[in-house]
Amino acid sequence: MLFYSTKNPEKKVNLADAVLKSIDSDGGLYFPKKIPKLPSEFFKNLPDLTFQEIAFEVAKQFFTPEISEKELKQIIKDTYDFPVPLINLNENNYILELFHGPTLAFKDFGARFMARVVSKLISVENKKYTILVATSGDTGSAVAQGFYNIPNINVILLYPSKKVSKIQEKQLTTIGGNIIALEVKGAFDDCQAIVKKAFSDLDFEKNNIHLTSANSINIARLLPQSFYYFYAYAQLKKKNKTNLPLYFSVPSGNLGNLTAGLIAKKMGLPIKGFICSCNINDVFPEYLKTENFKPINSKKTISNAMDVGNPNNFPRIMELYKNNFSKIKSEVIGFSFTDKKTKEKIFETYQKYNYLSDPHTAVALLGAKKLLSNHSKNIIISLGTAHPSKFTDILKPIIGKNIKMPESLIKILKKTKKSMKAKANYEEVKKLIFYINSNFST
Ligand SMILES: *Cc1c(COP(=O)(O)O)cnc(C)c1O
């Protein structure tokens, strides 16, 4: 499959370029040349397919033949070795739990897949690559887990010192092996600026250091996020619950998750519509009201992974709908909710259904409730994007109880943090990258 830049549809690149460059030199995002419709036979058989089988059928459309069918099957098998339960909260109200991967957040679906695709694409080049990632918390560990122990790859994670949660820091700094955590005395924006500058610094290539990025707009991270929409539908079909119109409530920040759902719909999945559920960073819901896309300075909330003031997948949504505003409005509904409402929802869901949701999932549940209150004859699946135990500091005071940690997290918390420290200074970080590479022997 070829991909084109959203800034210039005439300019087409192959899979390797789209994935390894992440973003076009013209600043556009890569988009598949074609979104194929899947055959009706596939939809008929869906309930009998496993997650991995569904993922393969969808992925095949975009990633073969550059990646062979055999390799793709193996990538999917290695990536999705965890359950994806569909929970019935009550009546027509469901939650798809996407947080049972190694980092306990839905970012695992995209990041682990992308990591394996990257390693496959560069394996033919016989070069060593350094993946540079700036992270505000969740993304870094999902990406790093994906690249863990993969030959010829080093990962350097830049994270802002003291600005990520305790649990997140442990997840970033205890992986070891080919993953190096760089603790930067500064803000996330400093980390991001340093990474950006490094990519335009020719000294690295001159010294045989090949940098590549793994940021959130990478097309190999986006496409695999469509797999679970098909899988969720398959589970409903198994229960004979596909007679009512289906909506997904998507807790949204950069709109990657939502875009992947829209792609699934375009591939033929019979979804009535989507709810774009946001916290007070409500750029997309505002767009749906006004047709004006107006980025804002992001505001801090308890659903911090959605504190995005300039959602970076917006151009892809425009591309999918060819800028047809009324068409978008007929398929996507936008809502935004305050922290106060989110906390109330966490409390209510716990009281009523004995279900503890993290703050991001709670925003999705608020969106679902709002739609169901007007249209009770729908089925809504809210996407559960993070495990509640990652947010014990926020949840404990709301429910007044200690929160049980999964085994995997207890293990990580017992490990010793290992990081290299740097000032928020480009030259200093650059020296460290050179130093790390001089010891890059695997
Ligand atoms: C990243 C993230 C989101 C937002 O997803 P987007 O694809 O950026 O819209 C929601 N919840 C959690 C827990 C996340 O980590």
The ligand as an SDF file (V2000), in Angstrom:
LIG
                    3D

 15 15  0  0  0  0  0  0  0  0999 V2000
   -3.5810    8.7820   24.8550 C   0  0  0  0  0  0  0  0  0  0  0  0
   -4.7420    8.4890   25.7300 C   0  0  0  0  0  0  0  0  0  0  0  0
   -6.0610    8.9080   25.3980 C   0  0  0  0  0  0  0  0  0  0  0  0
   -6.3660    9.7520   24.1980 C   0  0  0  0  0  0  0  0  0  0  0  0
   -6.2160    9.0690   22.9840 O   0  0  0  0  0  0  0  0  0  0  0  0
   -6.0100    9.9050   21.6290 P   0  0  0  0  0  0  0  0  0  0  0  0
   -5.7650    8.8800   20.5960 O   0  0  0  0  0  0  0  0  0  0  0  0
   -4.8270   10.7990   21.8670 O   0  0  0  0  0  0  0  0  0  0  0  0
   -7.2560   10.6970   21.4010 O   0  0  0  0  0  0  0  0  0  0  0  0
   -7.0810    8.5330   26.2490 C   0  0  0  0  0  0  0  0  0  0  0  0
   -6.8560    7.8170   27.3730 N   0  0  0  0  0  0  0  0  0  0  0  0
   -5.6160    7.4110   27.7200 C   0  0  0  0  0  0  0  0  0  0  0  0
   -5.4260    6.6520   28.9750 C   0  0  0  0  0  0  0  0  0  0  0  0
   -4.5120    7.7240   26.9110 C   0  0  0  0  0  0  0  0  0  0  0  0
   -3.2830    7.3250   27.2810 O   0  0  0  0  0  0  0  0  0  0  0  0
  1  2  1  0
  2  3  1  0
  2 14  2  0
  3  4  1  0
  3 10  2  0
  4  5  1  0
  5  6  1  0
  6  7  2  0
  6  8  1  0
  6  9  1  0
 10 11  1  0
 11 12  2  0
 12 13  1  0
 12 14  1  0
 14 15  1  0
M  END
$$$$
